[in-house]
């Protein structure tokens, strides 16, 4: 194949809760004339994101074009999971015009880019671009700043955060590897927060990068698809904290899957998630729930104590009306019994 015949792939990276799934849903519904395929790398034991995306599949991105990798970080399972998945998508008839890869919030993009040098796919596929999503409010708050001095200079309220945590390294590596930054949830950050977030990103970026403000994942596909970056051939321009290591560990993070009984009031679940985030330093909660008397499934997504929920689709006739949440936290903050006692107190008492 010539370079022009290579199948383009867009890697969509970003920290937990930055809006990657929302962006992918928007691209699926606005493909710009492309037939899309999607790879979802779920961190945890249940493919919530894949289920969300399959529920909004359309002819240009049918459900069979959406594949999940749920066996761990995509950059750590290249040979076992990633390469066979890419080969399966390329074998579809009709073949996709473009593949979107939604990484987990903990994935380092550079090891994934190195996978595109795999002999079986190098001549057939190219990284069209790496899109990094950054939550404007979180960045403005200094959660991923590399040192306390910078945090103090930005007059941040909480100077007790350890900015040398694995979270900061993940954030910096995602920015360093990107071709374009999407600054999400600018409405929550406000003009001053957006300006501060852009300053932080500019300070972390190894080269000037375009930064685009995006609300609810709405962006013209022409802005982020068709970049022709060939990122797999541009590795030296994308420095990483892990360049001197063959792999990286995710032992600093744990996920817990909680099965939920049917709810009477969604507000009660929201309150419990908020309490959990405030008492146990939970990073992320996502999943779905069943609400008594409601024919629709309740989709739940939380970043820290910020909880969003909406009814996303009807329950299927053969589907058990039972909720399931994935809770992600840093390893030292995970207390499975305490999490279950807060989110599913009836089951914890059994």
ZABA-209180 format. One record per residue (C-alpha): residue in one letter; x, y, z. Coordinates in steps of 0.2 Angstrom, whole numbers, padded with zeros to 4 digits, always signed. Last residue first. Layout:
# ZABA-209180
aXYZ
...
This chain:
# ZABA-209180
x-0134-0043+0267
x-0130-0026+0274
x-0118-0021+0260
x-0132-0026+0248
x-0144-0013+0256
x-0131+0000+0258
x-0127+0000+0239
x-0117+0016+0236
x-0111+0020+0253
x-0109+0003+0260
x-0101-0003+0244
x-0088+0011+0245
x-0084+0006+0263
x-0083-0012+0259
x-0071-0009+0244
x-0060+0003+0253
x-0049+0011+0239
x-0040+0027+0244
x-0022+0019+0244
x-0024+0013+0226
x-0030+0030+0219
x-0048+0029+0214
x-0060+0022+0201
x-0078+0017+0204
x-0087+0007+0191
x-0106+0007+0193
x-0119-0006+0189
x-0138-0005+0190
x-0151-0018+0188
x-0166-0020+0177
x-0161-0037+0169
x-0161-0035+0150
x-0172-0047+0139
x-0185-0033+0135
x-0172-0020+0133
x-0172-0005+0145
x-0175+0011+0136
x-0161+0023+0132
x-0151+0038+0139
x-0160+0044+0155
x-0148+0057+0162
x-0136+0060+0176
x-0121+0071+0180
x-0111+0071+0196
x-0097+0083+0202
x-0091+0076+0218
x-0075+0069+0210
x-0079+0067+0192
x-0096+0058+0190
x-0106+0050+0177
x-0123+0041+0179
x-0134+0035+0165
x-0152+0031+0170
x-0160+0017+0160
x-0177+0022+0153
x-0194+0013+0157
x-0195+0023+0174
x-0207+0016+0187
x-0192+0011+0199
x-0176+0019+0193
x-0163+0007+0186
x-0145+0013+0186
x-0130+0016+0175
x-0111+0017+0175
x-0098+0030+0180
x-0089+0035+0195
x-0072+0044+0195
x-0058+0051+0206
x-0064+0045+0224
x-0056+0054+0238
x-0064+0044+0251
x-0076+0056+0261
x-0079+0070+0248
x-0081+0058+0234
x-0092+0046+0244
x-0103+0059+0250
x-0106+0066+0232
x-0109+0048+0226
x-0122+0046+0240
x-0131+0062+0236
x-0132+0057+0217
x-0139+0041+0222
x-0152+0049+0233
x-0156+0061+0219
x-0160+0046+0208
x-0175+0042+0219
x-0183+0024+0221
x-0168+0015+0214
x-0167-0003+0208
x-0153-0013+0217
x-0135-0007+0212
x-0120-0018+0207
x-0104-0010+0212
x-0088-0013+0201
x-0072-0007+0210
x-0057+0001+0201
x-0039+0003+0207
x-0026+0015+0203
x-0007+0017+0209
x-0004-0001+0202
x-0005+0006+0185
x+0013+0002+0180
x+0023+0008+0166
x+0032-0001+0152
x+0049-0001+0143
x+0056+0013+0153
x+0067+0027+0148
x+0054+0037+0138
x+0042+0036+0153
x+0041+0054+0158
x+0036+0057+0140
x+0043+0067+0125
x+0032+0069+0109
x+0044+0078+0096
x+0055+0062+0096
x+0040+0051+0091
x+0036+0059+0075
x+0034+0044+0063
x+0020+0036+0073
x+0012+0053+0073
x+0008+0053+0055
x+0000+0070+0057
x-0012+0069+0043
x-0024+0081+0052
x-0039+0073+0044
x-0050+0073+0059
x-0048+0086+0073
x-0055+0102+0066
x-0064+0095+0051
x-0075+0085+0064
x-0082+0102+0069
x-0083+0101+0088
x-0097+0098+0100
x-0091+0087+0114
x-0103+0095+0127
x-0093+0111+0126
x-0077+0113+0117
x-0063+0126+0118
x-0049+0123+0106
x-0031+0124+0110
x-0018+0123+0096
x-0001+0117+0102
x+0016+0126+0103
x+0030+0114+0107
x+0034+0103+0123
x+0017+0107+0130
x+0018+0109+0149
x+0019+0128+0150
x+0006+0130+0136
x-0006+0119+0145
x-0004+0128+0162
x-0007+0145+0153
x-0022+0138+0143
x-0030+0132+0160
x-0027+0150+0167
x-0036+0158+0153
x-0050+0145+0154
x-0052+0148+0173
x-0053+0167+0170
x-0066+0165+0157
x-0077+0153+0167
x-0071+0136+0172
x-0088+0128+0172
x-0093+0135+0155
x-0076+0130+0148
x-0082+0111+0150
x-0068+0105+0139
x-0052+0112+0132
x-0048+0101+0117
x-0029+0100+0114
x-0022+0097+0097
x-0007+0087+0091
x-0005+0078+0107
x+0010+0068+0114
x+0016+0081+0127
x-0002+0085+0133
x-0005+0066+0136
x+0012+0064+0145
x+0009+0079+0156
x-0008+0073+0162
x-0002+0055+0165
x+0013+0063+0175
x+0001+0074+0185
x-0010+0059+0190
x+0005+0048+0195
x+0008+0060+0209
x+0021+0074+0209
x+0008+0087+0211
x+0005+0082+0229
x-0010+0093+0234
x-0008+0104+0249
x-0008+0120+0240
x-0027+0121+0239
x-0034+0138+0234
x-0024+0142+0219
x-0016+0159+0217
x-0008+0154+0200
x+0009+0158+0207
x+0006+0146+0222
x+0002+0132+0209
x+0018+0136+0199
x+0028+0135+0215
x+0020+0118+0220
x+0026+0109+0206
x+0021+0099+0191
x+0003+0106+0189
x-0010+0092+0187
x-0023+0098+0200
x-0020+0116+0197
x-0038+0122+0199
x-0037+0129+0181
x-0033+0111+0175
x-0048+0104+0184
x-0060+0118+0177
x-0054+0117+0160
x-0055+0098+0159
x-0042+0093+0146
x-0045+0082+0131
x-0030+0077+0121
x-0032+0073+0102
x-0018+0063+0094
x-0018+0063+0075
x-0019+0054+0059
x-0010+0039+0066
x-0007+0028+0051
x-0012+0011+0046
x-0008-0002+0032
x+0011-0002+0031
x+0013-0002+0050
x+0000-0016+0053
x+0008-0033+0053
x+0026-0026+0058
x+0020-0017+0074
x+0026+0001+0072
x+0009+0007+0076
x+0012+0000+0093
x+0024+0014+0097
x+0009+0026+0096
x+0002+0016+0110
x+0017+0018+0121
x+0016+0037+0118
x-0002+0039+0123
x+0000+0034+0141
x-0017+0027+0147
x-0025+0031+0163
x-0040+0040+0157
x-0044+0025+0146
x-0040+0027+0128
x-0054+0031+0115
x-0047+0025+0098
x-0056+0032+0083
x-0054+0023+0067
x-0057+0031+0050
x-0063+0025+0033
x-0070+0009+0039
x-0069-0007+0028
x-0086-0012+0021
x-0083-0026+0024
x-0073-0027+0040
x-0056-0034+0039
x-0048-0018+0045
x-0058-0018+0061
x-0052-0036+0064
x-0034-0031+0061
x-0036-0016+0074
x-0043-0028+0087
x-0030-0041+0084
x-0016-0027+0087
x-0024-0020+0102
x-0028-0035+0112
x-0014-0048+0115
x+0000-0039+0107
x-0004-0021+0113
x-0009-0026+0131
x+0000-0013+0141
x-0004+0002+0130
x-0022-0002+0130
x-0023-0002+0149
x-0032-0017+0155
x-0043-0032+0149
x-0058-0022+0144
x-0054-0018+0126
x-0070-0014+0118
x-0075-0014+0099
x-0087-0003+0090
x-0089-0006+0071
x-0102-0020+0075
x-0113-0007+0083
x-0114+0003+0066
x-0104+0019+0063
x-0110+0027+0047
x-0127+0018+0049
x-0129+0025+0067
x-0124+0018+0084
x-0131+0028+0099
x-0133+0013+0111
x-0117+0006+0105
x-0108+0021+0112
x-0115+0020+0130
x-0112+0001+0130
x-0094+0004+0125
x-0092+0017+0139
x-0099+0005+0152
x-0088-0010+0147
x-0087-0018+0164
x-0072-0024+0174
x-0062-0008+0175
x-0052+0003+0164
x-0061+0003+0147
x-0052+0005+0131
x-0065+0009+0118
x-0060+0006+0099
x-0072+0015+0087
x-0075+0013+0068
x-0081+0026+0057
x-0088+0027+0039
x-0083+0045+0035
x-0095+0058+0027
x-0092+0071+0040
x-0094+0059+0055
x-0107+0069+0064
x-0117+0057+0075
x-0101+0046+0078
x-0091+0062+0080
x-0103+0068+0094
x-0103+0051+0102
x-0084+0051+0102
x-0084+0068+0110
x-0095+0063+0124
x-0085+0047+0127
x-0069+0058+0129
x-0077+0071+0140
x-0063+0075+0153
x-0070+0063+0166
x-0054+0053+0169
x-0039+0062+0160
x-0037+0063+0142
x-0034+0054+0126
x-0042+0052+0109
x-0031+0043+0096
x-0036+0046+0078
x-0033+0032+0066
x-0031+0034+0047
x-0031+0019+0036
x-0016+0019+0024
x-0020+0020+0006
x-0012+0037+0004
x+0004+0031+0012
x+0005+0018-0003
x+0000+0000+0000
